Amino acid sequence: MPLWIPVALAAAAIIAVNPFPVRSFGTIDYWFSSIKVAAIAVRAAGADPIRRGDPGYGRHLDRDGDGVGCE
């Protein structure tokens, strides 16, 4: 995927939320922070992405061929 696509999507998201009241940003920030904390907890629990050689690894899980599945 070209780099400009995710950049354009992020810019569109920022523009889309711009008219919301400030109170909404606090709510949105809370949920994004919760997602980040959950991701950190999952990694700390040892649920990192599956790597080549790990049980359960399959080439179908590694679309970009870098040896890391489900990233």
Distance bins in CASP14 RR format, pairs under 12 A and 6 or more apart:
PFRMAT RR
TARGET T0000
AUTHOR 0000-0000-0000
RMODE 2
METHOD distances of the structure
MODEL  1
1 7 0 0 0 0 0 1 0 0 0 0 0
1 8 0 0 0 0 0 1 0 0 0 0 0
1 9 0 0 0 0 0 1 0 0 0 0 0
1 63 0 0 0 0 0 1 0 0 0 0 0
1 64 0 0 0 0 1 0 0 0 0 0 0
2 8 0 0 0 0 1 0 0 0 0 0 0
2 9 0 0 0 0 0 1 0 0 0 0 0
3 9 0 0 0 0 0 1 0 0 0 0 0
3 10 0 0 0 0 0 1 0 0 0 0 0
4 10 0 0 0 0 0 1 0 0 0 0 0
4 11 0 0 0 0 1 0 0 0 0 0 0
5 11 0 0 0 0 0 1 0 0 0 0 0
5 12 0 0 0 0 0 1 0 0 0 0 0
6 12 0 0 0 0 0 1 0 0 0 0 0
6 13 0 0 0 0 0 1 0 0 0 0 0
7 13 0 0 0 0 0 1 0 0 0 0 0
7 14 0 0 0 0 0 1 0 0 0 0 0
8 14 0 0 0 0 0 1 0 0 0 0 0
8 15 0 0 0 0 0 1 0 0 0 0 0
9 15 0 0 0 0 0 1 0 0 0 0 0
9 16 0 0 0 0 0 1 0 0 0 0 0
10 16 0 0 0 0 0 1 0 0 0 0 0
10 17 0 0 0 0 0 1 0 0 0 0 0
11 17 0 0 0 0 0 1 0 0 0 0 0
11 18 0 0 0 0 0 1 0 0 0 0 0
12 18 0 0 0 0 0 1 0 0 0 0 0
13 20 0 0 0 0 0 1 0 0 0 0 0
13 28 0 0 0 0 0 1 0 0 0 0 0
13 32 0 0 0 0 0 1 0 0 0 0 0
14 20 0 0 0 0 0 1 0 0 0 0 0
14 25 0 0 0 0 0 1 0 0 0 0 0
14 28 0 0 0 0 0 1 0 0 0 0 0
16 24 0 0 0 0 0 1 0 0 0 0 0
16 28 0 0 0 0 0 1 0 0 0 0 0
17 24 1 0 0 1 0 0 0 0 0 0 0
17 25 1 0 0 1 0 0 0 0 0 0 0
17 26 0 0 0 0 0 1 0 0 0 0 0
17 27 0 0 0 0 0 1 0 0 0 0 0
17 28 1 0 0 1 0 0 0 0 0 0 0
17 29 0 0 0 0 0 1 0 0 0 0 0
17 32 0 0 0 0 0 1 0 0 0 0 0
18 24 0 0 0 0 0 1 0 0 0 0 0
18 25 0 0 0 0 0 1 0 0 0 0 0
18 28 0 0 0 0 0 1 0 0 0 0 0
19 25 0 0 0 0 0 1 0 0 0 0 0
20 26 0 0 0 0 1 0 0 0 0 0 0
20 27 0 0 0 0 1 0 0 0 0 0 0
20 28 1 0 0 1 0 0 0 0 0 0 0
20 29 0 0 0 0 0 1 0 0 0 0 0
21 27 0 0 0 0 1 0 0 0 0 0 0
21 28 0 0 0 0 0 1 0 0 0 0 0
22 28 0 0 0 0 0 1 0 0 0 0 0
22 29 0 0 0 0 0 1 0 0 0 0 0
23 29 0 0 0 0 0 1 0 0 0 0 0
23 30 0 0 0 0 0 1 0 0 0 0 0
24 30 0 0 0 0 0 1 0 0 0 0 0
24 31 0 0 0 0 0 1 0 0 0 0 0
25 31 0 0 0 0 0 1 0 0 0 0 0
25 32 0 0 0 0 0 1 0 0 0 0 0
25 33 0 0 0 0 0 1 0 0 0 0 0
26 32 0 0 0 0 1 0 0 0 0 0 0
26 33 0 0 0 0 1 0 0 0 0 0 0
26 34 0 0 0 0 0 1 0 0 0 0 0
27 33 0 0 0 0 0 1 0 0 0 0 0
27 34 0 0 0 0 0 1 0 0 0 0 0
28 34 0 0 0 0 0 1 0 0 0 0 0
28 35 0 0 0 0 0 1 0 0 0 0 0
29 35 0 0 0 0 0 1 0 0 0 0 0
29 36 0 0 0 0 0 1 0 0 0 0 0
30 36 0 0 0 0 0 1 0 0 0 0 0
30 37 0 0 0 0 0 1 0 0 0 0 0
31 37 0 0 0 0 0 1 0 0 0 0 0
31 38 0 0 0 0 0 1 0 0 0 0 0
32 38 0 0 0 0 0 1 0 0 0 0 0
32 39 0 0 0 0 0 1 0 0 0 0 0
33 39 0 0 0 0 0 1 0 0 0 0 0
33 40 0 0 0 0 0 1 0 0 0 0 0
34 40 0 0 0 0 0 1 0 0 0 0 0
34 41 0 0 0 0 0 1 0 0 0 0 0
35 41 0 0 0 0 0 1 0 0 0 0 0
35 42 0 0 0 0 0 1 0 0 0 0 0
36 42 0 0 0 0 0 1 0 0 0 0 0
36 43 0 0 0 0 0 1 0 0 0 0 0
37 43 0 0 0 0 0 1 0 0 0 0 0
37 44 0 0 0 0 0 1 0 0 0 0 0
38 44 0 0 0 0 0 1 0 0 0 0 0
38 45 0 0 0 0 0 1 0 0 0 0 0
38 47 0 0 0 0 0 1 0 0 0 0 0
39 45 0 0 0 0 0 1 0 0 0 0 0
39 46 0 0 0 0 0 1 0 0 0 0 0
39 47 0 0 0 0 1 0 0 0 0 0 0
39 48 0 0 0 0 0 1 0 0 0 0 0
39 49 0 0 0 0 0 1 0 0 0 0 0
40 46 0 0 0 0 0 1 0 0 0 0 0
40 47 0 0 0 0 0 1 0 0 0 0 0
40 48 0 0 0 0 0 1 0 0 0 0 0
41 47 0 0 0 0 1 0 0 0 0 0 0
42 48 0 0 0 0 1 0 0 0 0 0 0
42 49 0 0 0 0 0 1 0 0 0 0 0
42 70 0 0 0 0 0 1 0 0 0 0 0
43 49 0 0 0 0 1 0 0 0 0 0 0
46 54 0 0 0 0 0 1 0 0 0 0 0
47 54 0 0 0 0 0 1 0 0 0 0 0
47 70 0 0 0 0 0 1 0 0 0 0 0
48 54 0 0 0 0 1 0 0 0 0 0 0
48 68 0 0 0 0 1 0 0 0 0 0 0
48 69 0 0 0 0 0 1 0 0 0 0 0
48 70 0 0 0 0 1 0 0 0 0 0 0
48 71 0 0 0 0 1 0 0 0 0 0 0
49 56 0 0 0 0 0 1 0 0 0 0 0
49 57 0 0 0 0 1 0 0 0 0 0 0
49 61 0 0 0 0 1 0 0 0 0 0 0
49 62 0 0 0 0 1 0 0 0 0 0 0
49 64 0 0 0 0 0 1 0 0 0 0 0
49 66 0 0 0 0 0 1 0 0 0 0 0
49 67 0 0 0 0 1 0 0 0 0 0 0
49 68 1 0 1 0 0 0 0 0 0 0 0
49 69 1 0 1 0 0 0 0 0 0 0 0
49 70 1 0 1 0 0 0 0 0 0 0 0
49 71 1 0 1 0 0 0 0 0 0 0 0
50 56 1 0 0 1 0 0 0 0 0 0 0
50 57 1 0 1 0 0 0 0 0 0 0 0
50 58 1 0 0 1 0 0 0 0 0 0 0
50 59 0 0 0 0 0 1 0 0 0 0 0
50 60 0 0 0 0 0 1 0 0 0 0 0
50 61 1 0 0 1 0 0 0 0 0 0 0
50 62 0 0 0 0 1 0 0 0 0 0 0
50 67 0 0 0 0 1 0 0 0 0 0 0
50 68 1 0 0 1 0 0 0 0 0 0 0
50 69 1 0 1 0 0 0 0 0 0 0 0
50 70 1 0 1 0 0 0 0 0 0 0 0
50 71 0 0 0 0 1 0 0 0 0 0 0
51 57 1 0 0 1 0 0 0 0 0 0 0
51 58 0 0 0 0 0 1 0 0 0 0 0
51 61 0 0 0 0 0 1 0 0 0 0 0
51 62 0 0 0 0 1 0 0 0 0 0 0
51 65 0 0 0 0 0 1 0 0 0 0 0
51 66 0 0 0 0 1 0 0 0 0 0 0
51 67 1 0 0 1 0 0 0 0 0 0 0
51 68 1 0 1 0 0 0 0 0 0 0 0
51 69 1 0 0 1 0 0 0 0 0 0 0
51 70 0 0 0 0 1 0 0 0 0 0 0
51 71 0 0 0 0 1 0 0 0 0 0 0
52 58 0 0 0 0 1 0 0 0 0 0 0
52 59 0 0 0 0 1 0 0 0 0 0 0
52 61 0 0 0 0 1 0 0 0 0 0 0
52 62 1 0 0 1 0 0 0 0 0 0 0
52 65 0 0 0 0 1 0 0 0 0 0 0
52 66 0 0 0 0 1 0 0 0 0 0 0
52 67 1 0 1 0 0 0 0 0 0 0 0
52 68 1 0 0 1 0 0 0 0 0 0 0
52 69 0 0 0 0 1 0 0 0 0 0 0
53 59 0 0 0 0 0 1 0 0 0 0 0
53 61 0 0 0 0 0 1 0 0 0 0 0
53 62 0 0 0 0 0 1 0 0 0 0 0
53 67 0 0 0 0 1 0 0 0 0 0 0
53 68 0 0 0 0 0 1 0 0 0 0 0
53 69 0 0 0 0 0 1 0 0 0 0 0
54 61 0 0 0 0 0 1 0 0 0 0 0
54 62 0 0 0 0 0 1 0 0 0 0 0
54 67 0 0 0 0 1 0 0 0 0 0 0
54 68 0 0 0 0 1 0 0 0 0 0 0
54 69 0 0 0 0 1 0 0 0 0 0 0
54 70 0 0 0 0 0 1 0 0 0 0 0
56 62 0 0 0 0 0 1 0 0 0 0 0
56 69 0 0 0 0 1 0 0 0 0 0 0
56 70 0 0 0 0 0 1 0 0 0 0 0
57 65 0 0 0 0 0 1 0 0 0 0 0
57 67 1 0 0 1 0 0 0 0 0 0 0
57 68 0 0 0 0 1 0 0 0 0 0 0
57 69 1 0 0 1 0 0 0 0 0 0 0
57 70 0 0 0 0 1 0 0 0 0 0 0
58 65 0 0 0 0 0 1 0 0 0 0 0
58 67 0 0 0 0 1 0 0 0 0 0 0
58 68 0 0 0 0 0 1 0 0 0 0 0
58 69 1 0 0 1 0 0 0 0 0 0 0
58 70 0 0 0 0 1 0 0 0 0 0 0
59 65 1 0 0 1 0 0 0 0 0 0 0
59 66 0 0 0 0 0 1 0 0 0 0 0
59 67 0 0 0 0 1 0 0 0 0 0 0
59 68 0 0 0 0 0 1 0 0 0 0 0
59 69 0 0 0 0 1 0 0 0 0 0 0
60 69 0 0 0 0 1 0 0 0 0 0 0
60 70 0 0 0 0 0 1 0 0 0 0 0
61 67 0 0 0 0 1 0 0 0 0 0 0
61 68 0 0 0 0 1 0 0 0 0 0 0
61 69 1 0 1 0 0 0 0 0 0 0 0
61 70 1 0 1 0 0 0 0 0 0 0 0
61 71 0 0 0 0 1 0 0 0 0 0 0
62 68 1 0 0 1 0 0 0 0 0 0 0
62 69 1 0 1 0 0 0 0 0 0 0 0
62 70 0 0 0 0 1 0 0 0 0 0 0
62 71 0 0 0 0 1 0 0 0 0 0 0
63 69 0 0 0 0 1 0 0 0 0 0 0
63 70 0 0 0 0 1 0 0 0 0 0 0
63 71 0 0 0 0 1 0 0 0 0 0 0
64 70 0 0 0 0 0 1 0 0 0 0 0
64 71 0 0 0 0 1 0 0 0 0 0 0
65 71 0 0 0 0 0 1 0 0 0 0 0
END
